[in-house]
Amino acid sequence: MTLNERAEKAVEMKTSGMYNCAQSVTAALADETNLSQDQLCQISAGFCAGMGNLEATCGALIGAGMIAGLKTEGKGTLGKTRQIQEEFNRRCGSIKCKDLKTVTDGRPLCPCEECVRNAVMIYGEIMGL
């Protein structure tokens, strides 16, 4: 599966209403880990709507960081996660859910679907998918 196909899978999962933003990202990248898609969805279930519905760090970004941690086995994860965060901020305009959802000129800064797409794409670019 290409990186673009993974990103679109994540968007489809998010728009289905059956997965939150963090789950969509972790599920789309499940084959990067030794865990099943179901296990990843369970682990990431509480990280939507900005870190447990607090409108803090975007759940899609958290999902990408979770997969990076599993992929690197915790070695060098902090640096990779920082790169992912910095690029996400550059593309989306923020890493905070509240800011991303703020409506200006009739649309959010970065809609959830775009956050999910960007999180998968950035993960893949930084991790060499």
C-alpha positions as CSV (number, residue, x, y, z in Angstrom):
1,M,0.0,0.0,0.0
2,T,1.4,3.4,-0.9
3,L,1.7,6.3,1.5
4,N,-1.1,8.1,-0.3
5,E,-3.3,5.0,-0.1
6,R,-2.6,4.8,3.7
7,A,-3.5,8.4,4.1
8,E,-6.8,8.0,2.2
9,K,-7.6,4.9,4.3
10,A,-7.1,6.9,7.4
11,V,-9.4,9.7,6.1
12,E,-12.1,7.1,5.2
13,M,-11.9,5.6,8.6
14,K,-12.3,9.0,10.3
15,T,-15.2,10.0,8.1
16,S,-17.0,6.7,8.7
17,G,-17.7,7.8,12.2
18,M,-16.4,4.5,13.6
19,Y,-12.9,5.7,14.3
20,N,-11.6,8.8,16.0
21,C,-8.6,10.8,14.6
22,A,-6.0,8.9,16.7
23,Q,-7.5,5.5,15.8
24,S,-7.6,6.4,12.1
25,V,-3.9,7.1,12.0
26,T,-2.8,4.1,14.1
27,A,-5.1,1.7,12.2
28,A,-3.8,3.0,8.8
29,L,-0.2,2.4,10.0
30,A,-0.9,-0.9,11.8
31,D,1.5,-2.9,9.6
32,E,4.3,-0.7,10.9
33,T,3.9,-2.4,14.3
34,N,3.7,-5.8,15.9
35,L,0.2,-5.0,17.2
36,S,-3.1,-5.7,15.5
37,Q,-5.3,-2.9,14.2
38,D,-7.8,-3.7,16.9
39,Q,-5.2,-3.4,19.6
40,L,-4.0,-0.1,18.2
41,C,-7.5,1.2,18.1
42,Q,-8.0,0.2,21.8
43,I,-4.7,1.9,22.8
44,S,-5.5,5.1,20.9
45,A,-9.2,5.3,21.8
46,G,-8.8,8.0,24.5
47,F,-6.6,10.4,22.5
48,C,-9.2,12.1,20.3
49,A,-10.5,15.6,20.4
50,G,-7.2,17.0,21.6
51,M,-5.8,14.5,24.1
52,G,-8.8,13.1,25.7
53,N,-11.3,15.8,24.7
54,L,-9.3,18.6,26.2
55,E,-8.7,20.3,22.8
56,A,-4.9,20.0,23.4
57,T,-2.5,18.1,21.2
58,C,-4.2,16.8,18.0
59,G,-5.2,13.1,18.3
60,A,-4.0,12.4,14.7
61,L,-0.6,13.7,15.7
62,I,-0.6,11.6,18.9
63,G,-1.4,8.5,16.8
64,A,1.5,9.2,14.5
65,G,3.8,9.5,17.6
66,M,2.5,6.3,19.0
67,I,3.3,4.4,15.8
68,A,6.8,6.1,15.7
69,G,7.5,4.8,19.2
70,L,6.5,1.3,18.3
71,K,8.5,1.4,15.0
72,T,11.7,2.7,16.6
73,E,11.2,0.5,19.7
74,G,11.7,3.6,21.8
75,K,15.2,4.3,20.4
76,G,15.3,7.8,18.9
77,T,11.6,8.2,19.2
78,L,11.7,11.7,20.7
79,G,13.7,13.1,17.8
80,K,11.3,11.5,15.2
81,T,8.3,12.6,17.1
82,R,9.6,16.2,17.3
83,Q,10.2,16.1,13.5
84,I,6.6,14.9,13.0
85,Q,5.2,17.6,15.2
86,E,7.2,20.4,13.6
87,E,6.2,19.4,10.1
88,F,2.5,18.9,11.2
89,N,2.6,22.4,12.7
90,R,4.0,23.8,9.5
91,R,1.4,22.1,7.3
92,C,-1.6,22.5,9.5
93,G,-0.9,25.8,11.3
94,S,-1.0,24.4,14.8
95,I,-0.7,21.1,16.8
96,K,-3.5,22.0,19.2
97,C,-6.9,20.6,18.4
98,K,-8.7,23.8,19.6
99,D,-6.7,26.0,17.2
100,L,-7.1,23.5,14.4
101,K,-10.9,23.5,14.8
102,T,-11.2,27.3,15.1
103,V,-13.4,28.5,12.3
104,T,-12.2,31.5,10.4
105,D,-13.8,32.6,7.1
106,G,-16.3,29.8,7.4
107,R,-13.9,26.9,7.7
108,P,-11.6,25.4,10.4
109,L,-7.9,26.1,10.2
110,C,-7.3,22.5,9.4
111,P,-10.3,20.1,9.3
112,C,-9.9,16.7,11.1
113,E,-9.8,14.8,7.8
114,E,-6.8,16.9,6.7
115,C,-5.1,16.5,10.1
116,V,-5.5,12.7,9.8
117,R,-4.2,12.8,6.2
118,N,-1.2,15.0,7.1
119,A,-0.3,12.9,10.2
120,V,-0.1,9.7,8.0
121,M,1.8,11.5,5.2
122,I,4.3,13.2,7.6
123,Y,4.9,9.9,9.5
124,G,5.6,8.2,6.2
125,E,7.9,10.9,4.9
126,I,9.9,11.1,8.2
127,M,10.1,7.4,8.8
128,G,10.9,6.5,5.2
129,L,7.8,4.7,4.1
